[in-house]
Structure formats: structure tokens, C-alpha cells
Amino acid sequence: MSLEFVSLETIQEIARQYGYWAVFLGISLENAGIPLPGETITLVGGFLAGSGELNYWFVLASAIGGAVLGDNCGYWLGKWGGWPLMLRLGKIFRFSEEQLQQVRTQFIDNAAKAVFLGRFVALLRIFAGPMAGIAQMPYGQFLLCNTAGATIWAAVMVSLAFFVGRIVPLDQLVTWVAQFAVVALILVVAWIAVPIWLESRAKRLETRD
């Protein structure tokens, strides 16, 4: 999901100038928890490979390597100090510790799926690594899910831009991928929020009775 204040033209220029390093660092920093347009940079890398400016396999390797490294950094940041930070942010946005604990528990119960599939979901790609650390997900399990998810995600993004980018304008392709990621985010939020809301509502009704 690209940042609005970074134009696609600027991202293309950066990718052309720095090549595989742009792809590697872009997705690495995004997956570490920094909201950079890593997905868009990866798509641009695949697009440039399709036009012959970059090598497909080097772009793919850069995307996989960056995604794995970035999520690992996010994981350890979350493990070492993520929960206290989450509690402080919760107070700012008026979320109780109980509500945050429910979200944490929900993540723990579905950690493997979240890490593996989270790359295709807007924002979750940024926060899956830190959340896995906060949830104290076993590192071996995290590394396996992270590497498998990174490989599949990178292969889909790079190949999509490499092949489809030859017949569909790059800006349209980026828009479609971003829209898919947002729809996926809405579904995930509903899946997490609705049970919490129903449980909270049930408790309020019990209190009244």
C-alpha cells in the first residue's frame, strides 16, 4: 500500500537509480514496521524486469530477502518492547488493557496464519512481525511462516508486475493490488472486532440483568 505523498513516478525513478537495493530496502523497512511503500516498490521492480531494465530473478531474490529480514527485525522489536508500547498507545486511543489483551489473544490463536497470509493485507504486512513478537510466537515457527509467506508473496507480486505489467498500465496494476489489500484488511478487522464487540455486548447485558 503506497504512501500518497510518494508518487509512482518518484518510486519508479528510485527503482531505476538504485535497482535491486531499492526493492530490498523498501520492502525490508516496510516489513520492519516503517510505513513505506514497499509493496509498490516491489511491483515497480517486477515491472522494470518485464521491460528488460532489471533481472526478474534478482528482483525476486531482493523482495524475498527484504521481506524476511524486515519481518525478523519487526519480530524482535515487538518481542523486546512491543507490549508496553502497545499499552501506552492504547491509552492514547482509549483502548482498555482488556481489549488489547483480547486482540493479542486473537493474534496468538491465529499467529501462523497471520504471519503467512498477512503480507497480502494492508497494514498487517507492516504489523504482523511486531505483533508476532508481542504475542511471543515461538521464533522457529515464526521464521518458517515468515519465510514461506515472503516467498509466495514476492513471487506473486513480482510475477504479476512482470507479466501483467506488459498489458496493463503500472498505475492501474498498483491500484488494483492496493484495493485488494484494503478489502482484505476490512475483512480481517471485522473478523477480529465483531467477536470482541459481541462479547462486550453480552457482558453488558448480563450486568443489566
C-alpha positions in Angstrom: 0.0 0.0 0.0 1.8 3.1 -1.1 2.0 6.4 0.7 0.0 9.1 -1.0 2.8 11.7 -0.7 5.3 9.4 -2.7 4.3 9.5 -6.3 4.5 6.4 -8.5 6.9 8.4 -10.8 9.2 9.0 -7.9 9.2 5.4 -6.9 10.0 4.4 -10.5 12.9 6.8 -10.5 14.2 5.4 -7.2 13.9 1.9 -8.5 15.7 2.7 -11.8 18.5 4.5 -9.9 19.1 2.0 -7.1 17.7 -1.2 -8.7 17.7 -4.2 -6.5 18.7 -2.3 -3.4 15.6 -0.2 -3.7 13.4 -3.3 -3.7 15.4 -4.9 -0.9 15.4 -1.9 1.4 11.9 -0.7 0.5 10.2 -4.0 1.5 12.6 -4.6 4.3 11.9 -1.3 6.1 8.1 -1.7 5.5 8.1 -5.1 7.0 10.1 -3.9 10.0 7.2 -1.6 10.8 8.0 1.6 8.9 5.1 2.6 6.7 7.0 2.9 3.4 5.5 1.9 0.0 7.4 -1.4 -0.1 4.7 -3.3 -2.0 4.6 -0.6 -4.7 8.4 -0.7 -5.0 8.3 -4.5 -5.4 5.6 -4.1 -8.1 7.8 -1.5 -9.8 10.8 -3.8 -9.7 8.8 -6.6 -11.3 7.5 -4.1 -13.9 11.1 -3.0 -14.7 12.1 -6.6 -15.0 9.3 -7.1 -17.5 10.5 -4.2 -19.6 14.1 -5.6 -19.6 15.6 -2.9 -17.3 16.1 -5.3 -14.4 16.6 -9.1 -14.0 13.5 -11.0 -12.9 15.3 -13.4 -10.6 17.4 -10.7 -8.9 14.2 -8.7 -8.2 12.5 -11.7 -6.8 15.5 -12.6 -4.6 15.7 -9.0 -3.4 12.0 -8.9 -2.5 12.2 -12.3 -0.6 15.3 -11.3 1.2 14.0 -7.9 2.2 10.6 -9.3 3.3 12.3 -12.0 5.5 14.8 -9.6 7.0 12.2 -6.8 7.7 9.8 -9.1 9.4 12.6 -10.6 11.6 13.5 -7.1 12.7 9.9 -6.3 13.5 9.5 -9.6 15.4 12.4 -8.8 17.7 11.3 -5.2 18.2 7.9 -6.5 19.2 9.3 -9.2 21.5 11.7 -6.8 23.3 9.4 -3.9 24.0 6.2 -4.0 21.9 3.7 -4.8 24.6 4.4 -1.8 26.9 4.4 0.4 23.8 1.1 -1.1 22.7 -0.4 -0.4 26.2 0.7 3.2 26.0 -0.8 3.7 22.5 -3.9 2.0 23.8 -4.3 4.7 26.5 -3.9 7.4 23.9 -6.6 5.9 21.6 -8.8 4.9 24.6 -8.5 1.1 24.3 -8.5 -0.7 27.7 -5.8 -3.2 28.5 -8.5 -5.9 28.5 -9.5 -5.0 24.9 -5.8 -5.0 23.8 -5.3 -8.4 25.6 -8.3 -9.8 23.6 -6.6 -8.6 20.3 -3.3 -10.2 21.5 -5.1 -13.5 22.3 -6.8 -13.4 18.9 -3.5 -13.0 17.2 -1.8 -15.7 19.3 -4.6 -18.2 18.3 -4.0 -17.3 14.6 -0.4 -16.3 14.6 0.8 -18.7 11.9 -1.9 -17.7 9.5 -1.4 -14.0 10.2 2.3 -14.1 9.5 1.9 -16.4 6.5 -1.0 -14.6 4.8 -0.6 -11.1 6.4 1.6 -9.8 3.6 -1.5 -9.7 1.3 -3.4 -7.5 3.8 -2.9 -3.7 4.0 -1.2 -2.6 7.3 -1.0 -6.2 8.5 2.1 -6.6 6.4 3.7 -3.8 8.4 2.5 -5.0 11.8 2.5 -8.8 11.5 6.2 -9.1 12.5 5.9 -6.8 15.6 2.6 -8.4 16.6 4.2 -11.9 16.4 6.9 -10.7 18.8 4.4 -9.1 21.1 2.4 -12.4 21.1 5.6 -14.3 22.0 5.2 -16.5 19.0 7.9 -19.2 19.0 10.7 -17.9 16.8 11.2 -21.2 14.9 7.5 -21.2 13.9 7.7 -17.5 13.1 10.8 -18.0 10.9 9.2 -20.8 8.9 5.9 -19.0 8.4 7.7 -15.7 7.6 10.0 -17.3 5.0 7.2 -19.3 3.3 4.9 -16.3 3.3 7.6 -13.9 2.0 8.5 -16.3 -0.8 4.9 -16.8 -2.0 4.1 -13.0 -1.6 7.2 -11.9 -3.5 6.6 -14.5 -6.3 3.0 -13.3 -6.8 3.9 -9.6 -6.7 6.9 -9.7 -8.9 5.4 -12.2 -11.4 2.2 -10.2 -11.5 4.0 -7.0 -12.4 6.4 -8.8 -14.8 3.7 -10.4 -16.9 0.5 -8.3 -16.4 2.5 -5.1 -16.4 3.1 -5.7 -20.1 -0.6 -5.3 -20.9 -1.9 -3.2 -18.0 -0.6 0.3 -17.1 1.5 0.2 -14.0 -0.6 2.7 -12.1 -3.7 0.6 -12.7 -2.0 -2.5 -11.5 -0.8 -0.8 -8.3 -4.3 0.5 -7.7 -5.8 -3.0 -8.1 -3.3 -4.6 -5.7 -3.9 -1.8 -3.2 -7.7 -2.2 -3.4 -7.4 -5.9 -2.9 -5.2 -5.3 0.2 -7.7 -2.8 1.7 -10.6 -5.2 1.2 -8.6 -7.9 2.9 -7.9 -5.5 5.7 -11.6 -4.8 6.2 -12.4 -8.5 6.4 -9.7 -9.1 8.9 -10.7 -6.2 11.1 -14.4 -7.4 11.0 -13.2 -10.9 11.9 -11.3 -9.6 14.9 -13.7 -6.8 16.0 -17.1 -8.4 15.7 -16.4 -11.2 18.2 -14.9 -8.7 20.7 -18.0 -6.4 20.3 -20.4 -9.3 20.7 -18.6 -10.5 23.8 -18.6 -7.0 25.3 -22.3 -6.6 24.5 -23.1 -9.9 26.1 -21.3 -8.8 29.3 -23.2 -5.5 29.4 -26.5 -7.4 29.1 -25.5 -9.8 31.8 -24.6 -6.8 34.1 -28.0 -5.2 33.5 -29.8 -8.5 34.3 
